[in-house]
Amino acid sequence: MIRHLKINDPVRLKRALAAFLLVAGCRTGTPPSLPASAFAHVDAVIETATVGHRIPGGVLVVQHGQRVYTHVYGNRALIPVIEPITANTIYDLASLTKVVATTPSVMILIEEGKVQLDAPAKQYLPEFSGDGRDAITVRMLMTHTSGLRPDVTLTDEWSGRDEGIRRALTERARSIPGTHFLYSDINFILLGQIVERVSGELLEQFAAQRIFSPLRMVDTSFVPPADLVPRIAPTEPAEGRMLRGVVHDPTSRRMGGVAGHAGLFSTVTDLSRYARMILNGGTLDGVRILKPETVRLMTSIASPPGVGDLRALGWDVDTYFSRPRGGFPLGSFGHTGYTGPMIWIDPQSDSFYIFLTNRVHPDGKGSVVELQKELGRAVTQALGIPPSLALPIEGSPRDGAPAFNGIDVLEAQHFTSLRGMNVGLITNPTGRDRSGRSSIDLLRDAPGVSFKALFSPEHGIRADVDEAVGDSTDSGTGLPIYSLYGQRRKPSPEQLQGLDALIFDIQDVGARFYTYIATMGLAMEAAADAHIPFIVLDRINPIDGMDVEGPSTVNKTSFTAFHPIAVRHGMTAGELAQMFREEKKIDVDLRVVAVRNWKREQWQDQTGLPWVNTSPNIRNLTEATLYPGVALLESSEVSVGRGTPHPFEWMGAPYIEGPRLATELNASFPKCVRFAPIDFTPDSSKFAHMALHGVSMALVDREHCPVVDLGIVIGETLWRWYPDQFHVSTMNNLLRHPATIVRMQKEEPLDEIKAGWVDEMKDFLARREKYLIYR
């Protein structure tokens, strides 16, 4: 959804001022220069690559605010004769074509309402259907999440634009669309074709008329004219000739030099004008190419929910291709090309740099991989980008990289996706970043974000109340706190009035009946009714995302059974939100800010994330692990340890024989839990101030502990021993599976009880698979 920025938005004011100064600079002469002395290390990095024959030479331009640094290095041609480089050398842009020609062309059509970002590609390309193609959207093409392979087949002889397009249209998805990042030229061949089908113009004509000509990019074109060839940097020999003014990319070359993925030629001067236009919010020298909100849409993270490699629309943000980012913050964006060019743009510091080179000249053996890394770091150092702005969330849990929850990712992106929005936040003390700062404080201080309201779930905004709570006011921010666990369970239309988005940031514990996920689902319904986006700042599942236990059927929807999912569901809040939206048909604009660097097999204490009590009686990971099983007993005539130092680790009742129960359970679960008899007196809750007898539970092997089985066995044992005091039917309040209760009453063995879950478990696992974000 594209929204208009407010007139008092600081980012818009900053860009408007920048636009005015840039226009003034253009009218009065060359923009002021950045001091050459600051770029001594930058120059040394590029010169080392040139001397080391990694590149023949190149042209660099860096802009920071209104000041510019431009420099040339080495040569543009080495054979048949050496040609010194000039600042106006024209380069084969290779894949920069995707973001300089094709992406803005698509964005213009989106802005004009002629293309819908989340529409199936087949809506514009009818031949692109069947065999997995129907699910591929325009967004997936633009973010390289379509599942299409990197390129069309080149092993056989073919040529012609029509044949190249035909091959792209008949490609099938090799993975489930929208689930993985796989960089593919086919995506942009198809996008180029969408531009042509929708506009009725050839891609090269549309881009020239709507982008290059208005921006006075005089040396930018597909298939450059002959008079420009002397200024073009050659690439390498192919087809018996040195390629010069002929596109290097073999697919584009077979298609006649024009394709959505490659074929464009340009200079640093022209590309600088394009980059300035983007930083100015879509305008340059009084000419508007795109609206500010369209630029914002194009350059914000747009990968489908759960895809860990982050892309904007066309642009790279944080993938293994992001080497030129250097020390720029995660909210910046850019792109690279096979022949060596690179561009990186950072709205946060109002900066960009462009380096054009022909690293494949003269023999295809050059390389810019290390140069991209070194140059990005050197440029940010030269510009004095403070380390606090450079917060890359990189690495892998396999190599020890820490995990980052959604709020950490949003913070690293400097909240760019929320700028210009009025937002409300559903949270409690678990809503905090990995440094311990609360989401409330972070949103309050987020630049360009108007924080308007707080909403609290069960246990209140401080997670310290074990009863219904009312509305109140937050002492730190002065914001109203609307309770979603009092007279109402979902936000009212009046409470959402004036909001542009509703955000959810709460740590779930991985059990169906933990009410935070019901609060999330009901709030999604309210956001749908209010026609505003619902944003989930996802968090890890603390008891791992692999183990799934218990029946999934619910006989009636309730606040502790919002949707038919397994008792221990093994999903994150963001994954559940996707399931709720699709299966409950909640027509909401759902956006999930995905966790980074978490693998499903990881438990909370393996991620480097701090533990925060998720409620008054879930105070550590052991209690959270036991909760999906032990909590099944809560509605029955036993204490599960509430009002003691060890809730869900102790359980008992006045009538229980602790030593006998410990012996029985140790025989049933000899390897994963150690039971010991215990006497205790709760200070509050059930059986408050009464002497109770029962067992303590020490978790020995959490990896192989079926905690739902544990709850079932305890309940069946107590029913068998104490039928007058313990009523097993009360366990259905949370289990929500009457058939299991009947089998327990019949004292059937555990294996036979679980046999009644098999079909439901298969169904749930199949449904669940479609919504898993993390693999």
KASUL-V567888 format. One record per residue. N is the residue number from 1. RES is the residue in three letters. SS is DSSP state (helix for helix, strand for strand, loop for the rest). Layout:
((N	RES	SS) (N	RES	SS))
This chain:
((1	MET	loop) (2	ILE	loop) (3	ARG	loop) (4	HIS	loop) (5	LEU	loop) (6	LYS	loop) (7	ILE	loop) (8	ASN	loop) (9	ASP	loop) (10	PRO	helix) (11	VAL	helix) (12	ARG	helix) (13	LEU	helix) (14	LYS	helix) (15	ARG	helix) (16	ALA	helix) (17	LEU	helix) (18	ALA	helix) (19	ALA	helix) (20	PHE	helix) (21	LEU	helix) (22	LEU	helix) (23	VAL	helix) (24	ALA	helix) (25	GLY	helix) (26	CYS	helix) (27	ARG	helix) (28	THR	helix) (29	GLY	loop) (30	THR	loop) (31	PRO	loop) (32	PRO	loop) (33	SER	strand) (34	LEU	loop) (35	PRO	loop) (36	ALA	helix) (37	SER	helix) (38	ALA	helix) (39	PHE	helix) (40	ALA	helix) (41	HIS	helix) (42	VAL	helix) (43	ASP	helix) (44	ALA	helix) (45	VAL	helix) (46	ILE	helix) (47	GLU	helix) (48	THR	helix) (49	ALA	helix) (50	THR	helix) (51	VAL	helix) (52	GLY	loop) (53	HIS	loop) (54	ARG	loop) (55	ILE	loop) (56	PRO	loop) (57	GLY	strand) (58	GLY	strand) (59	VAL	strand) (60	LEU	strand) (61	VAL	strand) (62	VAL	strand) (63	GLN	strand) (64	HIS	strand) (65	GLY	loop) (66	GLN	loop) (67	ARG	strand) (68	VAL	strand) (69	TYR	strand) (70	THR	strand) (71	HIS	strand) (72	VAL	strand) (73	TYR	strand) (74	GLY	strand) (75	ASN	strand) (76	ARG	strand) (77	ALA	strand) (78	LEU	loop) (79	ILE	loop) (80	PRO	loop) (81	VAL	loop) (82	ILE	loop) (83	GLU	strand) (84	PRO	strand) (85	ILE	loop) (86	THR	loop) (87	ALA	loop) (88	ASN	loop) (89	THR	loop) (90	ILE	strand) (91	TYR	strand) (92	ASP	strand) (93	LEU	loop) (94	ALA	helix) (95	SER	helix) (96	LEU	helix) (97	THR	helix) (98	LYS	helix) (99	VAL	helix) (100	VAL	helix) (101	ALA	helix) (102	THR	helix) (103	THR	helix) (104	PRO	helix) (105	SER	helix) (106	VAL	helix) (107	MET	helix) (108	ILE	helix) (109	LEU	helix) (110	ILE	helix) (111	GLU	helix) (112	GLU	loop) (113	GLY	loop) (114	LYS	loop) (115	VAL	loop) (116	GLN	loop) (117	LEU	loop) (118	ASP	loop) (119	ALA	loop) (120	PRO	strand) (121	ALA	helix) (122	LYS	helix) (123	GLN	helix) (124	TYR	loop) (125	LEU	loop) (126	PRO	loop) (127	GLU	loop) (128	PHE	loop) (129	SER	loop) (130	GLY	loop) (131	ASP	loop) (132	GLY	loop) (133	ARG	loop) (134	ASP	loop) (135	ALA	loop) (136	ILE	loop) (137	THR	strand) (138	VAL	helix) (139	ARG	helix) (140	MET	helix) (141	LEU	helix) (142	MET	helix) (143	THR	loop) (144	HIS	loop) (145	THR	loop) (146	SER	loop) (147	GLY	loop) (148	LEU	loop) (149	ARG	loop) (150	PRO	loop) (151	ASP	loop) (152	VAL	loop) (153	THR	loop) (154	LEU	loop) (155	THR	loop) (156	ASP	loop) (157	GLU	loop) (158	TRP	loop) (159	SER	loop) (160	GLY	loop) (161	ARG	helix) (162	ASP	helix) (163	GLU	helix) (164	GLY	helix) (165	ILE	helix) (166	ARG	helix) (167	ARG	helix) (168	ALA	helix) (169	LEU	helix) (170	THR	loop) (171	GLU	loop) (172	ARG	loop) (173	ALA	loop) (174	ARG	loop) (175	SER	loop) (176	ILE	loop) (177	PRO	loop) (178	GLY	loop) (179	THR	loop) (180	HIS	loop) (181	PHE	loop) (182	LEU	loop) (183	TYR	loop) (184	SER	loop) (185	ASP	helix) (186	ILE	helix) (187	ASN	helix) (188	PHE	helix) (189	ILE	helix) (190	LEU	helix) (191	LEU	helix) (192	GLY	helix) (193	GLN	helix) (194	ILE	helix) (195	VAL	helix) (196	GLU	helix) (197	ARG	helix) (198	VAL	helix) (199	SER	helix) (200	GLY	loop) (201	GLU	loop) (202	LEU	loop) (203	LEU	helix) (204	GLU	helix) (205	GLN	helix) (206	PHE	helix) (207	ALA	helix) (208	ALA	helix) (209	GLN	helix) (210	ARG	helix) (211	ILE	helix) (212	PHE	helix) (213	SER	loop) (214	PRO	loop) (215	LEU	loop) (216	ARG	loop) (217	MET	loop) (218	VAL	loop) (219	ASP	loop) (220	THR	loop) (221	SER	strand) (222	PHE	strand) (223	VAL	loop) (224	PRO	loop) (225	PRO	loop) (226	ALA	helix) (227	ASP	helix) (228	LEU	helix) (229	VAL	helix) (230	PRO	helix) (231	ARG	helix) (232	ILE	strand) (233	ALA	loop) (234	PRO	loop) (235	THR	loop) (236	GLU	loop) (237	PRO	strand) (238	ALA	strand) (239	GLU	loop) (240	GLY	loop) (241	ARG	strand) (242	MET	strand) (243	LEU	loop) (244	ARG	loop) (245	GLY	loop) (246	VAL	loop) (247	VAL	loop) (248	HIS	loop) (249	ASP	loop) (250	PRO	helix) (251	THR	helix) (252	SER	helix) (253	ARG	helix) (254	ARG	helix) (255	MET	loop) (256	GLY	loop) (257	GLY	loop) (258	VAL	loop) (259	ALA	loop) (260	GLY	loop) (261	HIS	loop) (262	ALA	loop) (263	GLY	loop) (264	LEU	strand) (265	PHE	strand) (266	SER	strand) (267	THR	loop) (268	VAL	helix) (269	THR	helix) (270	ASP	helix) (271	LEU	helix) (272	SER	helix) (273	ARG	helix) (274	TYR	helix) (275	ALA	helix) (276	ARG	helix) (277	MET	helix) (278	ILE	helix) (279	LEU	helix) (280	ASN	loop) (281	GLY	loop) (282	GLY	loop) (283	THR	strand) (284	LEU	strand) (285	ASP	loop) (286	GLY	loop) (287	VAL	strand) (288	ARG	strand) (289	ILE	loop) (290	LEU	loop) (291	LYS	loop) (292	PRO	helix) (293	GLU	helix) (294	THR	helix) (295	VAL	helix) (296	ARG	helix) (297	LEU	helix) (298	MET	helix) (299	THR	helix) (300	SER	loop) (301	ILE	loop) (302	ALA	loop) (303	SER	loop) (304	PRO	loop) (305	PRO	loop) (306	GLY	loop) (307	VAL	loop) (308	GLY	loop) (309	ASP	loop) (310	LEU	strand) (311	ARG	strand) (312	ALA	loop) (313	LEU	loop) (314	GLY	loop) (315	TRP	loop) (316	ASP	strand) (317	VAL	strand) (318	ASP	strand) (319	THR	loop) (320	TYR	loop) (321	PHE	loop) (322	SER	helix) (323	ARG	helix) (324	PRO	helix) (325	ARG	helix) (326	GLY	loop) (327	GLY	loop) (328	PHE	loop) (329	PRO	loop) (330	LEU	loop) (331	GLY	loop) (332	SER	loop) (333	PHE	strand) (334	GLY	strand) (335	HIS	strand) (336	THR	strand) (337	GLY	loop) (338	TYR	loop) (339	THR	loop) (340	GLY	loop) (341	PRO	loop) (342	MET	strand) (343	ILE	strand) (344	TRP	strand) (345	ILE	strand) (346	ASP	strand) (347	PRO	loop) (348	GLN	loop) (349	SER	loop) (350	ASP	loop) (351	SER	strand) (352	PHE	strand) (353	TYR	strand) (354	ILE	strand) (355	PHE	strand) (356	LEU	strand) (357	THR	strand) (358	ASN	loop) (359	ARG	loop) (360	VAL	loop) (361	HIS	loop) (362	PRO	loop) (363	ASP	loop) (364	GLY	loop) (365	LYS	loop) (366	GLY	loop) (367	SER	loop) (368	VAL	loop) (369	VAL	helix) (370	GLU	helix) (371	LEU	helix) (372	GLN	helix) (373	LYS	helix) (374	GLU	helix) (375	LEU	helix) (376	GLY	helix) (377	ARG	helix) (378	ALA	helix) (379	VAL	helix) (380	THR	helix) (381	GLN	helix) (382	ALA	helix) (383	LEU	helix) (384	GLY	loop) (385	ILE	loop) (386	PRO	loop) (387	PRO	helix) (388	SER	helix) (389	LEU	helix) (390	ALA	loop) (391	LEU	loop) (392	PRO	loop) (393	ILE	loop) (394	GLU	loop) (395	GLY	loop) (396	SER	loop) (397	PRO	helix) (398	ARG	helix) (399	ASP	helix) (400	GLY	loop) (401	ALA	loop) (402	PRO	loop) (403	ALA	loop) (404	PHE	strand) (405	ASN	loop) (406	GLY	helix) (407	ILE	helix) (408	ASP	helix) (409	VAL	helix) (410	LEU	helix) (411	GLU	helix) (412	ALA	helix) (413	GLN	loop) (414	HIS	loop) (415	PHE	loop) (416	THR	helix) (417	SER	helix) (418	LEU	helix) (419	ARG	loop) (420	GLY	loop) (421	MET	loop) (422	ASN	strand) (423	VAL	strand) (424	GLY	strand) (425	LEU	strand) (426	ILE	strand) (427	THR	strand) (428	ASN	loop) (429	PRO	loop) (430	THR	loop) (431	GLY	loop) (432	ARG	strand) (433	ASP	loop) (434	ARG	loop) (435	SER	loop) (436	GLY	loop) (437	ARG	loop) (438	SER	strand) (439	SER	helix) (440	ILE	helix) (441	ASP	helix) (442	LEU	helix) (443	LEU	helix) (444	ARG	helix) (445	ASP	helix) (446	ALA	loop) (447	PRO	loop) (448	GLY	loop) (449	VAL	loop) (450	SER	strand) (451	PHE	strand) (452	LYS	strand) (453	ALA	strand) (454	LEU	strand) (455	PHE	strand) (456	SER	strand) (457	PRO	loop) (458	GLU	loop) (459	HIS	loop) (460	GLY	loop) (461	ILE	loop) (462	ARG	loop) (463	ALA	loop) (464	ASP	loop) (465	VAL	loop) (466	ASP	loop) (467	GLU	loop) (468	ALA	loop) (469	VAL	loop) (470	GLY	loop) (471	ASP	loop) (472	SER	strand) (473	THR	strand) (474	ASP	loop) (475	SER	loop) (476	GLY	loop) (477	THR	loop) (478	GLY	loop) (479	LEU	loop) (480	PRO	strand) (481	ILE	strand) (482	TYR	strand) (483	SER	strand) (484	LEU	loop) (485	TYR	loop) (486	GLY	loop) (487	GLN	loop) (488	ARG	loop) (489	ARG	loop) (490	LYS	loop) (491	PRO	loop) (492	SER	loop) (493	PRO	helix) (494	GLU	helix) (495	GLN	helix) (496	LEU	helix) (497	GLN	loop) (498	GLY	loop) (499	LEU	loop) (500	ASP	loop) (501	ALA	strand) (502	LEU	strand) (503	ILE	strand) (504	PHE	strand) (505	ASP	strand) (506	ILE	loop) (507	GLN	loop) (508	ASP	loop) (509	VAL	loop) (510	GLY	loop) (511	ALA	strand) (512	ARG	loop) (513	PHE	loop) (514	TYR	loop) (515	THR	loop) (516	TYR	helix) (517	ILE	helix) (518	ALA	helix) (519	THR	helix) (520	MET	helix) (521	GLY	helix) (522	LEU	helix) (523	ALA	helix) (524	MET	helix) (525	GLU	helix) (526	ALA	helix) (527	ALA	helix) (528	ALA	helix) (529	ASP	helix) (530	ALA	helix) (531	HIS	loop) (532	ILE	loop) (533	PRO	strand) (534	PHE	strand) (535	ILE	strand) (536	VAL	strand) (537	LEU	strand) (538	ASP	loop) (539	ARG	loop) (540	ILE	loop) (541	ASN	loop) (542	PRO	loop) (543	ILE	loop) (544	ASP	loop) (545	GLY	loop) (546	MET	loop) (547	ASP	loop) (548	VAL	loop) (549	GLU	strand) (550	GLY	loop) (551	PRO	loop) (552	SER	loop) (553	THR	loop) (554	VAL	loop) (555	ASN	loop) (556	LYS	loop) (557	THR	loop) (558	SER	strand) (559	PHE	loop) (560	THR	loop) (561	ALA	strand) (562	PHE	loop) (563	HIS	loop) (564	PRO	loop) (565	ILE	loop) (566	ALA	loop) (567	VAL	loop) (568	ARG	strand) (569	HIS	loop) (570	GLY	loop) (571	MET	loop) (572	THR	loop) (573	ALA	helix) (574	GLY	helix) (575	GLU	helix) (576	LEU	helix) (577	ALA	helix) (578	GLN	helix) (579	MET	helix) (580	PHE	helix) (581	ARG	helix) (582	GLU	helix) (583	GLU	helix) (584	LYS	loop) (585	LYS	loop) (586	ILE	loop) (587	ASP	loop) (588	VAL	loop) (589	ASP	loop) (590	LEU	strand) (591	ARG	strand) (592	VAL	strand) (593	VAL	strand) (594	ALA	loop) (595	VAL	loop) (596	ARG	strand) (597	ASN	loop) (598	TRP	loop) (599	LYS	loop) (600	ARG	loop) (601	GLU	loop) (602	GLN	loop) (603	TRP	loop) (604	GLN	helix) (605	ASP	helix) (606	GLN	helix) (607	THR	loop) (608	GLY	loop) (609	LEU	loop) (610	PRO	loop) (611	TRP	loop) (612	VAL	loop) (613	ASN	loop) (614	THR	loop) (615	SER	strand) (616	PRO	loop) (617	ASN	loop) (618	ILE	strand) (619	ARG	loop) (620	ASN	loop) (621	LEU	helix) (622	THR	helix) (623	GLU	helix) (624	ALA	helix) (625	THR	helix) (626	LEU	helix) (627	TYR	helix) (628	PRO	helix) (629	GLY	helix) (630	VAL	helix) (631	ALA	helix) (632	LEU	helix) (633	LEU	helix) (634	GLU	loop) (635	SER	loop) (636	SER	loop) (637	GLU	loop) (638	VAL	loop) (639	SER	strand) (640	VAL	loop) (641	GLY	loop) (642	ARG	loop) (643	GLY	loop) (644	THR	loop) (645	PRO	loop) (646	HIS	loop) (647	PRO	strand) (648	PHE	loop) (649	GLU	loop) (650	TRP	strand) (651	MET	strand) (652	GLY	strand) (653	ALA	strand) (654	PRO	loop) (655	TYR	loop) (656	ILE	loop) (657	GLU	loop) (658	GLY	helix) (659	PRO	helix) (660	ARG	helix) (661	LEU	helix) (662	ALA	helix) (663	THR	helix) (664	GLU	helix) (665	LEU	helix) (666	ASN	helix) (667	ALA	helix) (668	SER	helix) (669	PHE	loop) (670	PRO	loop) (671	LYS	loop) (672	CYS	loop) (673	VAL	strand) (674	ARG	strand) (675	PHE	strand) (676	ALA	strand) (677	PRO	strand) (678	ILE	strand) (679	ASP	strand) (680	PHE	strand) (681	THR	strand) (682	PRO	loop) (683	ASP	loop) (684	SER	loop) (685	SER	loop) (686	LYS	loop) (687	PHE	loop) (688	ALA	loop) (689	HIS	loop) (690	MET	loop) (691	ALA	strand) (692	LEU	strand) (693	HIS	strand) (694	GLY	strand) (695	VAL	strand) (696	SER	strand) (697	MET	strand) (698	ALA	strand) (699	LEU	strand) (700	VAL	loop) (701	ASP	loop) (702	ARG	helix) (703	GLU	helix) (704	HIS	helix) (705	CYS	loop) (706	PRO	loop) (707	VAL	helix) (708	VAL	helix) (709	ASP	helix) (710	LEU	helix) (711	GLY	helix) (712	ILE	helix) (713	VAL	helix) (714	ILE	helix) (715	GLY	helix) (716	GLU	helix) (717	THR	helix) (718	LEU	helix) (719	TRP	helix) (720	ARG	helix) (721	TRP	helix) (722	TYR	loop) (723	PRO	loop) (724	ASP	loop) (725	GLN	loop) (726	PHE	loop) (727	HIS	loop) (728	VAL	helix) (729	SER	helix) (730	THR	helix) (731	MET	helix) (732	ASN	helix) (733	ASN	helix) (734	LEU	helix) (735	LEU	helix) (736	ARG	loop) (737	HIS	loop) (738	PRO	helix) (739	ALA	helix) (740	THR	helix) (741	ILE	helix) (742	VAL	helix) (743	ARG	helix) (744	MET	helix) (745	GLN	helix) (746	LYS	loop) (747	GLU	loop) (748	GLU	loop) (749	PRO	loop) (750	LEU	helix) (751	ASP	helix) (752	GLU	helix) (753	ILE	helix) (754	LYS	helix) (755	ALA	helix) (756	GLY	loop) (757	TRP	loop) (758	VAL	helix) (759	ASP	helix) (760	GLU	helix) (761	MET	helix) (762	LYS	helix) (763	ASP	helix) (764	PHE	helix) (765	LEU	helix) (766	ALA	helix) (767	ARG	helix) (768	ARG	helix) (769	GLU	helix) (770	LYS	loop) (771	TYR	loop) (772	LEU	loop) (773	ILE	loop) (774	TYR	loop) (775	ARG	loop))
